[in-house]
Amino acid sequence: MSHEGKTQISFIFTVPPDLDAEGDRIFASHAAWMERTHYREGKLALLLYNTVKGAELSNPLDPSSEPSGNTNLTITEVYATPAGLEDHWKQGAEGWEDFGAFMEWAGKVKVAVLHGSPVIHSLW
């Protein structure tokens, strides 16, 4: 299913080794919370949720380059409408038990975020 025109948020966290295990714990909690709480139909629907993790490379454009020692953790969420993403942030602040831990952890790692952007190309 194409997600063209839908609303996406993407995070890339670059995590040093000493914070890796806490990131794993937080995102296991996040995935379970998302599954329990998010809409699957309608204008607030969460259409896609992916979390991926891998080594940060010394040259990010060369897949054969040496790892830096850090980990990259990426989360992508696609919502039917911007209202779905707004609902996500509201629910997170009000009801995700690890929201505070997430904010504290995220303050210690490098974070890049693309907030609520429309999907411009999507296949199938």
Secondary structure, 3 states (H helix, E strand, C coil): CCCCCCEEEEEEEEECHHHHHHHHHHHHHHHHHHHHHCCCCCCCCEEEEEEEEEEEECCCCCCCCCEEEEEEEEEEEEECCHHHHHHHHHHHHHHCCCHHHHHHHHCCCEEEEEEEEECCCCCC
